[in-house]
Amino acid sequence: MRELSKRETITVGLMLFALFFGAGNMIFPPALGQAAGTDVWAAMFGFITTGVGLPLLGVIAVGLGGGDLQTLARRVHPVFAVVFTFVVYLAIGPFLAIPRTGTVTYEMGVLPFLPASAKDSWLPLFVTTVVYFAVTYWLCLNPSKLVDRIGKILTPALLIIIAVMFIGTLVNPLGDMGPATGDYTESPFIKGFLEGYLTLDALAAMVFGIVVTASVQAVGVTDRRKITTSTIKAAVIAAVGLGLVYLALSHMGATSQSLGKLENGGQILTGVVHVLFGPLGSLLLGLAVTLACLTTSVGLVASCATFFSERIPGVSYKAMAAILSVFSAGVANVGLTQLIAFSVPVLMAIYPIGIVLMILSFFHKLFRGYSAVYIGAIVVTAAISLIDGAALIGLPVDAITEAYGHLPLYKEGIGWLLPAVAGALLGFLWGSLRPKRKGEPKLYRETTSNT
């Protein structure tokens, strides 16, 4: 029975690493490192717990749940499966994440090299996004070649660039680690834990699961169990890669306090590579950011094109990839600041729902697959996260958020956690005590997928 060789598994794992590792992931650890200072390792341990652990669990959850997000979400309810899946794909796809990769590429890979007279013009951003998404579309034309194009070409190039920057800081360190600042002074692990949660990669994991599955099937693996095993192995490789790169980048940030207090990780990296490598450093950083963004956009376009083309009659994968690329190029031209402002409330609303769904999938057999468990946990989570999203866009929900303020951990941004546990327990109690109806199958209380 065909299964992936060690080399093929490593290649798929590198592809998955590159899909996760976008520009945001590249510039965040240096900011954490600079702020955490001597407490960087405690903070980074917390960050890796959620910034690496949740995406790893997300890919595995999708693999165990049937290979795609909609199958997993159907355990809650068929209507929820359709609505939630479409919302996730639109958010992680053409409305938010895909366009953002183009704008970040422009901000860090193109803008620094423009003459001052051109930096306020709309034309450079327009040209950059057109070229960028044309390349994205070309890489997505044949999804079976994603493994070769990303796992064997783009990912090694990205890792080499990051390694060069990291080695430079070891050979010629900018300075010693300074004291921790801000919230890192009191609880560096908790602060890092919460910051890692806000990377939002868990939702991306649910989208990328289908890309990994397709890549494994493309090399001839057809057995469901072998596909799941290969997916888990690839996810572990990607997680290890993410963890190592995060540690390297956070060390670069922690030893950069001599540069002064900078606003974000992008400025920190820019300052570090400029000191170490001069003008060549800016070019090196721009290339690394562009590769990181490109690999992510390719994975997202491929995932979304596969999903929507299978559900919209008469639209092929290639046509949908073209539509997504053109649409994303248009949205990208609103600018990075506007995109981020729009994305935060949307993601704050749907991200906790995705986390709860993902975590429950690992205990599916333990609670006998009762749909009431999924419903109980998801309903209370949505009741809190949707209000949080509404508050961020300025809707009049102050009275509700004030009441929610009494929930444990609400001010830390995870007030949904304990209510979700309570909802799941109530759902299990309901499923256990509910009398069996005449004519219902033995597993009538359980969800029908993968039980």
SEBARO-557250 format. One record per residue (C-alpha): x, y, z; residue in three letters. Coordinates in nm, 2 decimals. Example, Ala and Ser with C-alpha at 12.3 -4.5 7.8 and 13.67 -1.06 7.14 Angstrom:
% residues 2
[fike [1.23,-0.45,0.78],"ALA"]
[fike [1.37,-0.11,0.71],"SER"]
END
This chain:
% residues 451
[fike [0.00,0.00,0.00],"MET"]
[fike [0.15,0.33,-0.11],"ARG"]
[fike [0.27,0.57,0.16],"GLU"]
[fike [0.50,0.88,0.16],"LEU"]
[fike [0.87,0.82,0.17],"SER"]
[fike [1.07,1.01,0.43],"LYS"]
[fike [1.19,1.25,0.16],"ARG"]
[fike [0.83,1.31,0.04],"GLU"]
[fike [0.71,1.36,0.40],"THR"]
[fike [0.98,1.62,0.47],"ILE"]
[fike [0.89,1.80,0.14],"THR"]
[fike [0.52,1.82,0.23],"VAL"]
[fike [0.62,1.93,0.58],"GLY"]
[fike [0.83,2.21,0.44],"LEU"]
[fike [0.54,2.31,0.22],"MET"]
[fike [0.31,2.33,0.52],"LEU"]
[fike [0.57,2.53,0.71],"PHE"]
[fike [0.59,2.78,0.43],"ALA"]
[fike [0.21,2.81,0.40],"LEU"]
[fike [0.19,2.90,0.77],"PHE"]
[fike [0.49,3.13,0.78],"PHE"]
[fike [0.37,3.46,0.64],"GLY"]
[fike [0.52,3.80,0.69],"ALA"]
[fike [0.32,3.86,1.01],"GLY"]
[fike [0.48,3.55,1.16],"ASN"]
[fike [0.82,3.68,1.06],"MET"]
[fike [0.79,4.02,1.22],"ILE"]
[fike [0.61,3.93,1.54],"PHE"]
[fike [0.88,3.73,1.73],"PRO"]
[fike [1.14,4.01,1.70],"PRO"]
[fike [0.90,4.25,1.87],"ALA"]
[fike [0.83,3.99,2.14],"LEU"]
[fike [1.20,3.94,2.19],"GLY"]
[fike [1.28,4.31,2.22],"GLN"]
[fike [1.00,4.37,2.47],"ALA"]
[fike [1.07,4.05,2.68],"ALA"]
[fike [1.45,4.11,2.70],"GLY"]
[fike [1.60,3.87,2.94],"THR"]
[fike [1.27,3.69,2.99],"ASP"]
[fike [1.25,3.61,2.61],"VAL"]
[fike [1.26,3.24,2.65],"TRP"]
[fike [0.97,3.22,2.90],"ALA"]
[fike [0.77,3.45,2.68],"ALA"]
[fike [0.86,3.26,2.36],"MET"]
[fike [0.76,2.93,2.53],"PHE"]
[fike [0.41,3.08,2.58],"GLY"]
[fike [0.40,3.21,2.23],"PHE"]
[fike [0.50,2.87,2.08],"ILE"]
[fike [0.24,2.70,2.29],"THR"]
[fike [-0.04,2.88,2.10],"THR"]
[fike [0.14,3.01,1.79],"GLY"]
[fike [0.27,2.67,1.70],"VAL"]
[fike [0.07,2.43,1.91],"GLY"]
[fike [-0.28,2.54,1.79],"LEU"]
[fike [-0.19,2.53,1.42],"PRO"]
[fike [-0.04,2.19,1.47],"LEU"]
[fike [-0.36,2.07,1.64],"LEU"]
[fike [-0.57,2.24,1.37],"GLY"]
[fike [-0.41,2.05,1.08],"VAL"]
[fike [-0.44,1.72,1.27],"ILE"]
[fike [-0.80,1.79,1.37],"ALA"]
[fike [-0.90,1.85,1.01],"VAL"]
[fike [-0.72,1.53,0.91],"GLY"]
[fike [-0.90,1.33,1.18],"LEU"]
[fike [-1.23,1.50,1.11],"GLY"]
[fike [-1.26,1.39,0.75],"GLY"]
[fike [-1.00,1.60,0.55],"GLY"]
[fike [-1.18,1.93,0.53],"ASP"]
[fike [-1.33,2.20,0.75],"LEU"]
[fike [-1.69,2.15,0.64],"GLN"]
[fike [-1.69,1.78,0.73],"THR"]
[fike [-1.55,1.87,1.07],"LEU"]
[fike [-1.81,2.16,1.12],"ALA"]
[fike [-2.09,1.93,1.03],"ARG"]
[fike [-2.06,1.77,1.37],"ARG"]
[fike [-2.22,2.08,1.51],"VAL"]
[fike [-2.51,2.11,1.25],"HIS"]
[fike [-2.53,2.10,0.87],"PRO"]
[fike [-2.64,2.46,0.85],"VAL"]
[fike [-2.35,2.57,1.08],"PHE"]
[fike [-2.11,2.37,0.86],"ALA"]
[fike [-2.21,2.56,0.55],"VAL"]
[fike [-2.22,2.91,0.71],"VAL"]
[fike [-1.91,2.88,0.92],"PHE"]
[fike [-1.70,2.72,0.65],"THR"]
[fike [-1.79,2.99,0.40],"PHE"]
[fike [-1.71,3.26,0.65],"VAL"]
[fike [-1.37,3.12,0.73],"VAL"]
[fike [-1.28,3.07,0.37],"TYR"]
[fike [-1.38,3.43,0.29],"LEU"]
[fike [-1.20,3.57,0.58],"ALA"]
[fike [-0.88,3.37,0.54],"ILE"]
[fike [-0.91,3.41,0.17],"GLY"]
[fike [-1.01,3.70,-0.06],"PRO"]
[fike [-1.14,3.95,0.19],"PHE"]
[fike [-0.86,3.96,0.44],"LEU"]
[fike [-0.56,3.73,0.45],"ALA"]
[fike [-0.48,3.69,0.08],"ILE"]
[fike [-0.49,4.07,0.00],"PRO"]
[fike [-0.28,4.13,0.31],"ARG"]
[fike [0.00,3.92,0.18],"THR"]
[fike [0.02,4.15,-0.12],"GLY"]
[fike [0.01,4.47,0.09],"THR"]
[fike [0.28,4.35,0.33],"VAL"]
[fike [0.50,4.25,0.03],"THR"]
[fike [0.47,4.61,-0.09],"TYR"]
[fike [0.53,4.77,0.25],"GLU"]
[fike [0.84,4.58,0.33],"MET"]
[fike [0.97,4.44,0.00],"GLY"]
[fike [0.91,4.74,-0.24],"VAL"]
[fike [0.84,5.06,-0.05],"LEU"]
[fike [1.18,5.09,0.12],"PRO"]
[fike [1.35,5.10,-0.23],"PHE"]
[fike [1.12,5.36,-0.39],"LEU"]
[fike [1.24,5.72,-0.43],"PRO"]
[fike [1.07,5.97,-0.19],"ALA"]
[fike [0.87,6.12,-0.47],"SER"]
[fike [0.70,5.78,-0.55],"ALA"]
[fike [0.61,5.67,-0.20],"LYS"]
[fike [0.29,5.87,-0.18],"ASP"]
[fike [0.17,5.75,-0.52],"SER"]
[fike [-0.09,5.48,-0.57],"TRP"]
[fike [0.08,5.34,-0.88],"LEU"]
[fike [0.36,5.15,-0.71],"PRO"]
[fike [0.12,4.96,-0.49],"LEU"]
[fike [-0.10,4.89,-0.80],"PHE"]
[fike [0.18,4.76,-1.01],"VAL"]
[fike [0.32,4.55,-0.72],"THR"]
[fike [-0.01,4.38,-0.65],"THR"]
[fike [-0.08,4.30,-1.01],"VAL"]
[fike [0.26,4.14,-1.06],"VAL"]
[fike [0.25,3.97,-0.72],"TYR"]
[fike [-0.09,3.81,-0.77],"PHE"]
[fike [-0.01,3.71,-1.13],"ALA"]
[fike [0.28,3.51,-0.99],"VAL"]
[fike [0.05,3.37,-0.72],"THR"]
[fike [-0.19,3.26,-0.99],"TYR"]
[fike [0.08,3.09,-1.20],"TRP"]
[fike [0.20,2.90,-0.90],"LEU"]
[fike [-0.15,2.78,-0.83],"CYS"]
[fike [-0.24,2.67,-1.18],"LEU"]
[fike [-0.14,2.31,-1.11],"ASN"]
[fike [-0.20,2.23,-0.74],"PRO"]
[fike [-0.03,1.90,-0.77],"SER"]
[fike [0.30,2.08,-0.82],"LYS"]
[fike [0.26,2.29,-0.51],"LEU"]
[fike [0.48,2.05,-0.32],"VAL"]
[fike [0.77,2.09,-0.57],"ASP"]
[fike [0.73,2.46,-0.61],"ARG"]
[fike [0.70,2.55,-0.25],"ILE"]
[fike [0.85,2.25,-0.06],"GLY"]
[fike [1.16,2.22,-0.27],"LYS"]
[fike [1.22,2.58,-0.40],"ILE"]
[fike [1.06,2.87,-0.20],"LEU"]
[fike [1.08,2.72,0.15],"THR"]
[fike [1.46,2.64,0.14],"PRO"]
[fike [1.53,2.99,0.00],"ALA"]
[fike [1.33,3.15,0.28],"LEU"]
[fike [1.50,2.94,0.55],"LEU"]
[fike [1.85,3.02,0.41],"ILE"]
[fike [1.78,3.39,0.43],"ILE"]
[fike [1.65,3.37,0.78],"ILE"]
[fike [1.95,3.16,0.88],"ALA"]
[fike [2.19,3.42,0.73],"VAL"]
[fike [2.03,3.69,0.94],"MET"]
[fike [2.04,3.48,1.25],"PHE"]
[fike [2.40,3.38,1.21],"ILE"]
[fike [2.49,3.74,1.16],"GLY"]
[fike [2.35,3.83,1.50],"THR"]
[fike [2.55,3.55,1.66],"LEU"]
[fike [2.88,3.64,1.49],"VAL"]
[fike [2.83,4.01,1.54],"ASN"]
[fike [2.58,4.06,1.82],"PRO"]
[fike [2.42,4.41,1.85],"LEU"]
[fike [2.43,4.40,2.23],"GLY"]
[fike [2.32,4.21,2.54],"ASP"]
[fike [1.96,4.13,2.63],"MET"]
[fike [1.81,4.41,2.83],"GLY"]
[fike [1.54,4.40,3.10],"PRO"]
[fike [1.18,4.30,3.02],"ALA"]
[fike [0.93,4.58,2.96],"THR"]
[fike [0.55,4.61,2.98],"GLY"]
[fike [0.34,4.31,3.06],"ASP"]
[fike [0.65,4.09,3.01],"TYR"]
[fike [0.79,4.21,3.35],"THR"]
[fike [0.52,4.03,3.55],"GLU"]
[fike [0.41,3.73,3.35],"SER"]
[fike [0.62,3.67,3.04],"PRO"]
[fike [0.47,3.33,2.97],"PHE"]
[fike [0.11,3.44,2.99],"ILE"]
[fike [0.18,3.75,2.77],"LYS"]
[fike [0.36,3.53,2.51],"GLY"]
[fike [0.07,3.28,2.53],"PHE"]
[fike [-0.19,3.54,2.45],"LEU"]
[fike [0.02,3.70,2.18],"GLU"]
[fike [0.06,3.36,2.01],"GLY"]
[fike [-0.31,3.30,2.03],"TYR"]
[fike [-0.36,3.63,1.84],"LEU"]
[fike [-0.15,3.51,1.54],"THR"]
[fike [-0.47,3.35,1.41],"LEU"]
[fike [-0.29,3.06,1.25],"ASP"]
[fike [-0.54,2.81,1.39],"ALA"]
[fike [-0.80,2.92,1.13],"LEU"]
[fike [-0.54,2.90,0.86],"ALA"]
[fike [-0.46,2.54,0.97],"ALA"]
[fike [-0.82,2.44,0.90],"MET"]
[fike [-0.79,2.59,0.55],"VAL"]
[fike [-0.45,2.44,0.48],"PHE"]
[fike [-0.56,2.09,0.58],"GLY"]
[fike [-0.72,2.04,0.24],"ILE"]
[fike [-0.40,2.14,0.06],"VAL"]
[fike [-0.19,1.89,0.26],"VAL"]
[fike [-0.44,1.62,0.19],"THR"]
[fike [-0.45,1.70,-0.18],"ALA"]
[fike [-0.06,1.70,-0.19],"SER"]
[fike [-0.05,1.36,-0.03],"VAL"]
[fike [-0.30,1.21,-0.26],"GLN"]
[fike [-0.12,1.36,-0.56],"ALA"]
[fike [0.18,1.14,-0.51],"VAL"]
[fike [-0.04,0.83,-0.50],"GLY"]
[fike [-0.15,0.78,-0.14],"VAL"]
[fike [-0.52,0.68,-0.14],"THR"]
[fike [-0.58,0.49,0.19],"ASP"]
[fike [-0.76,0.72,0.43],"ARG"]
[fike [-0.55,0.61,0.73],"ARG"]
[fike [-0.22,0.66,0.54],"LYS"]
[fike [-0.34,1.01,0.43],"ILE"]
[fike [-0.41,1.10,0.79],"THR"]
[fike [-0.08,0.96,0.92],"THR"]
[fike [0.11,1.14,0.65],"SER"]
[fike [-0.08,1.47,0.73],"THR"]
[fike [0.02,1.44,1.10],"ILE"]
[fike [0.38,1.37,1.02],"LYS"]
[fike [0.39,1.67,0.79],"ALA"]
[fike [0.22,1.89,1.05],"ALA"]
[fike [0.49,1.79,1.31],"VAL"]
[fike [0.77,1.88,1.07],"ILE"]
[fike [0.61,2.22,1.00],"ALA"]
[fike [0.56,2.28,1.38],"ALA"]
[fike [0.92,2.21,1.45],"VAL"]
[fike [1.03,2.44,1.17],"GLY"]
[fike [0.80,2.72,1.30],"LEU"]
[fike [0.93,2.68,1.65],"GLY"]
[fike [1.30,2.70,1.55],"LEU"]
[fike [1.25,3.00,1.33],"VAL"]
[fike [1.05,3.18,1.60],"TYR"]
[fike [1.33,3.12,1.85],"LEU"]
[fike [1.59,3.26,1.61],"ALA"]
[fike [1.38,3.57,1.53],"LEU"]
[fike [1.30,3.63,1.90],"SER"]
[fike [1.67,3.61,1.98],"HIS"]
[fike [1.74,3.87,1.71],"MET"]
[fike [1.48,4.10,1.87],"GLY"]
[fike [1.60,4.04,2.23],"ALA"]
[fike [1.96,4.15,2.14],"THR"]
[fike [1.84,4.46,1.95],"SER"]
[fike [1.76,4.68,2.24],"GLN"]
[fike [2.06,4.89,2.15],"SER"]
[fike [1.86,5.01,1.85],"LEU"]
[fike [1.62,5.19,2.08],"GLY"]
[fike [1.24,5.13,2.12],"LYS"]
[fike [1.09,5.06,1.78],"LEU"]
[fike [0.72,5.03,1.70],"GLU"]
[fike [0.70,4.69,1.54],"ASN"]
[fike [0.89,4.38,1.44],"GLY"]
[fike [0.93,4.50,1.09],"GLY"]
[fike [1.13,4.80,1.20],"GLN"]
[fike [1.34,4.58,1.44],"ILE"]
[fike [1.43,4.34,1.16],"LEU"]
[fike [1.50,4.63,0.92],"THR"]
[fike [1.73,4.79,1.18],"GLY"]
[fike [1.91,4.47,1.26],"VAL"]
[fike [1.99,4.37,0.90],"VAL"]
[fike [2.09,4.73,0.82],"HIS"]
[fike [2.34,4.73,1.10],"VAL"]
[fike [2.48,4.39,1.01],"LEU"]
[fike [2.47,4.40,0.63],"PHE"]
[fike [2.41,4.76,0.53],"GLY"]
[fike [2.20,4.83,0.22],"PRO"]
[fike [2.23,4.46,0.13],"LEU"]
[fike [2.05,4.38,0.45],"GLY"]
[fike [1.74,4.57,0.34],"SER"]
[fike [1.74,4.37,0.01],"LEU"]
[fike [1.78,4.05,0.20],"LEU"]
[fike [1.49,4.13,0.43],"LEU"]
[fike [1.27,4.24,0.14],"GLY"]
[fike [1.34,3.91,-0.04],"LEU"]
[fike [1.26,3.71,0.28],"ALA"]
[fike [0.93,3.89,0.34],"VAL"]
[fike [0.83,3.85,-0.03],"THR"]
[fike [0.89,3.48,-0.02],"LEU"]
[fike [0.71,3.44,0.31],"ALA"]
[fike [0.41,3.63,0.18],"CYS"]
[fike [0.41,3.45,-0.16],"LEU"]
[fike [0.41,3.10,-0.01],"THR"]
[fike [0.12,3.19,0.21],"THR"]
[fike [-0.08,3.35,-0.07],"SER"]
[fike [-0.03,3.05,-0.29],"VAL"]
[fike [-0.16,2.81,-0.02],"GLY"]
[fike [-0.46,3.03,0.05],"LEU"]
[fike [-0.56,3.08,-0.31],"VAL"]
[fike [-0.52,2.71,-0.38],"ALA"]
[fike [-0.73,2.62,-0.08],"SER"]
[fike [-1.00,2.87,-0.15],"CYS"]
[fike [-1.01,2.79,-0.52],"ALA"]
[fike [-1.05,2.42,-0.45],"THR"]
[fike [-1.32,2.48,-0.19],"PHE"]
[fike [-1.53,2.73,-0.40],"PHE"]
[fike [-1.49,2.55,-0.73],"SER"]
[fike [-1.63,2.23,-0.58],"GLU"]
[fike [-1.94,2.41,-0.45],"ARG"]
[fike [-2.01,2.66,-0.73],"ILE"]
[fike [-2.14,2.48,-1.04],"PRO"]
[fike [-1.97,2.56,-1.37],"GLY"]
[fike [-1.66,2.73,-1.22],"VAL"]
[fike [-1.34,2.53,-1.26],"SER"]
[fike [-1.05,2.54,-1.02],"TYR"]
[fike [-0.84,2.75,-1.26],"LYS"]
[fike [-1.12,3.00,-1.32],"ALA"]
[fike [-1.18,3.03,-0.95],"MET"]
[fike [-0.80,3.08,-0.88],"ALA"]
[fike [-0.80,3.36,-1.14],"ALA"]
[fike [-1.11,3.52,-0.98],"ILE"]
[fike [-0.96,3.51,-0.64],"LEU"]
[fike [-0.62,3.65,-0.76],"SER"]
[fike [-0.79,3.94,-0.94],"VAL"]
[fike [-1.03,4.02,-0.65],"PHE"]
[fike [-0.75,4.00,-0.40],"SER"]
[fike [-0.53,4.23,-0.60],"ALA"]
[fike [-0.82,4.49,-0.60],"GLY"]
[fike [-0.88,4.46,-0.22],"VAL"]
[fike [-0.50,4.49,-0.15],"ALA"]
[fike [-0.50,4.84,-0.30],"ASN"]
[fike [-0.70,4.97,-0.01],"VAL"]
[fike [-0.37,4.96,0.19],"GLY"]
[fike [-0.24,4.76,0.48],"LEU"]
[fike [-0.37,4.98,0.76],"THR"]
[fike [-0.73,4.96,0.63],"GLN"]
[fike [-0.71,4.59,0.59],"LEU"]
[fike [-0.58,4.53,0.94],"ILE"]
[fike [-0.85,4.76,1.09],"ALA"]
[fike [-1.12,4.56,0.91],"PHE"]
[fike [-0.97,4.22,0.98],"SER"]
[fike [-0.93,4.25,1.36],"VAL"]
[fike [-1.31,4.25,1.46],"PRO"]
[fike [-1.39,3.98,1.20],"VAL"]
[fike [-1.12,3.75,1.32],"LEU"]
[fike [-1.20,3.82,1.69],"MET"]
[fike [-1.55,3.71,1.62],"ALA"]
[fike [-1.48,3.38,1.44],"ILE"]
[fike [-1.14,3.27,1.58],"TYR"]
[fike [-1.26,3.14,1.92],"PRO"]
[fike [-1.53,2.94,1.75],"ILE"]
[fike [-1.27,2.77,1.53],"GLY"]
[fike [-1.05,2.69,1.83],"ILE"]
[fike [-1.34,2.53,2.03],"VAL"]
[fike [-1.44,2.32,1.72],"LEU"]
[fike [-1.08,2.21,1.68],"MET"]
[fike [-1.03,2.11,2.04],"ILE"]
[fike [-1.35,1.92,2.07],"LEU"]
[fike [-1.26,1.71,1.77],"SER"]
[fike [-0.98,1.55,1.97],"PHE"]
[fike [-1.23,1.44,2.24],"PHE"]
[fike [-1.49,1.33,1.99],"HIS"]
[fike [-1.49,0.96,2.09],"LYS"]
[fike [-1.45,1.04,2.46],"LEU"]
[fike [-1.78,1.22,2.47],"PHE"]
[fike [-1.94,0.97,2.23],"ARG"]
[fike [-1.97,1.22,1.95],"GLY"]
[fike [-2.28,1.38,2.10],"TYR"]
[fike [-2.38,1.67,1.88],"SER"]
[fike [-2.52,1.84,2.19],"ALA"]
[fike [-2.16,1.88,2.32],"VAL"]
[fike [-2.06,2.06,2.00],"TYR"]
[fike [-2.37,2.28,2.01],"ILE"]
[fike [-2.34,2.37,2.38],"GLY"]
[fike [-1.98,2.47,2.35],"ALA"]
[fike [-2.01,2.65,2.01],"ILE"]
[fike [-2.33,2.85,2.11],"VAL"]
[fike [-2.19,3.00,2.42],"VAL"]
[fike [-1.85,3.07,2.25],"THR"]
[fike [-2.03,3.25,1.96],"ALA"]
[fike [-2.24,3.45,2.20],"ALA"]
[fike [-1.93,3.60,2.35],"ILE"]
[fike [-1.70,3.62,2.05],"SER"]
[fike [-1.96,3.77,1.81],"LEU"]
[fike [-2.03,4.05,2.07],"ILE"]
[fike [-1.65,4.11,2.10],"ASP"]
[fike [-1.63,4.15,1.72],"GLY"]
[fike [-1.94,4.38,1.72],"ALA"]
[fike [-1.78,4.60,2.00],"ALA"]
[fike [-1.46,4.64,1.79],"LEU"]
[fike [-1.66,4.79,1.50],"ILE"]
[fike [-1.84,5.03,1.72],"GLY"]
[fike [-2.19,4.87,1.75],"LEU"]
[fike [-2.38,4.96,2.07],"PRO"]
[fike [-2.31,4.66,2.28],"VAL"]
[fike [-2.16,4.82,2.58],"ASP"]
[fike [-2.41,4.69,2.82],"ALA"]
[fike [-2.34,4.33,2.71],"ILE"]
[fike [-1.96,4.37,2.72],"THR"]
[fike [-1.99,4.52,3.07],"GLU"]
[fike [-2.18,4.21,3.19],"ALA"]
[fike [-1.92,3.99,3.01],"TYR"]
[fike [-1.65,4.17,3.20],"GLY"]
[fike [-1.73,3.96,3.51],"HIS"]
[fike [-1.64,3.64,3.32],"LEU"]
[fike [-1.30,3.49,3.42],"PRO"]
[fike [-1.02,3.58,3.17],"LEU"]
[fike [-1.25,3.81,2.97],"TYR"]
[fike [-1.02,4.11,3.01],"LYS"]
[fike [-0.73,3.89,2.88],"GLU"]
[fike [-0.92,3.82,2.56],"GLY"]
[fike [-1.02,3.46,2.63],"ILE"]
[fike [-1.34,3.51,2.83],"GLY"]
[fike [-1.51,3.24,2.61],"TRP"]
[fike [-1.29,2.96,2.74],"LEU"]
[fike [-1.46,2.86,3.07],"LEU"]
[fike [-1.82,2.91,2.93],"PRO"]
[fike [-1.72,2.69,2.64],"ALA"]
[fike [-1.62,2.41,2.88],"VAL"]
[fike [-1.94,2.46,3.07],"ALA"]
[fike [-2.15,2.44,2.75],"GLY"]
[fike [-1.97,2.12,2.65],"ALA"]
[fike [-2.04,1.96,2.99],"LEU"]
[fike [-2.40,2.06,2.97],"LEU"]
[fike [-2.42,1.92,2.62],"GLY"]
[fike [-2.27,1.59,2.74],"PHE"]
[fike [-2.52,1.57,3.03],"LEU"]
[fike [-2.81,1.63,2.79],"TRP"]
[fike [-2.68,1.37,2.54],"GLY"]
[fike [-2.63,1.11,2.82],"SER"]
[fike [-2.97,1.16,2.98],"LEU"]
[fike [-3.18,1.21,2.67],"ARG"]
[fike [-3.40,0.91,2.63],"PRO"]
[fike [-3.37,0.70,2.31],"LYS"]
[fike [-3.66,0.75,2.06],"ARG"]
[fike [-3.82,0.46,1.89],"LYS"]
[fike [-3.67,0.38,1.56],"GLY"]
[fike [-3.35,0.58,1.62],"GLU"]
[fike [-3.02,0.40,1.55],"PRO"]
[fike [-2.79,0.30,1.83],"LYS"]
[fike [-2.57,0.60,1.79],"LEU"]
[fike [-2.87,0.83,1.74],"TYR"]
[fike [-2.72,1.09,1.97],"ARG"]
[fike [-2.39,1.10,1.80],"GLU"]
[fike [-2.28,1.29,1.50],"THR"]
[fike [-2.27,1.09,1.18],"THR"]
[fike [-1.93,1.18,1.05],"SER"]
[fike [-1.63,0.98,1.17],"ASN"]
[fike [-1.79,0.83,1.47],"THR"]
END
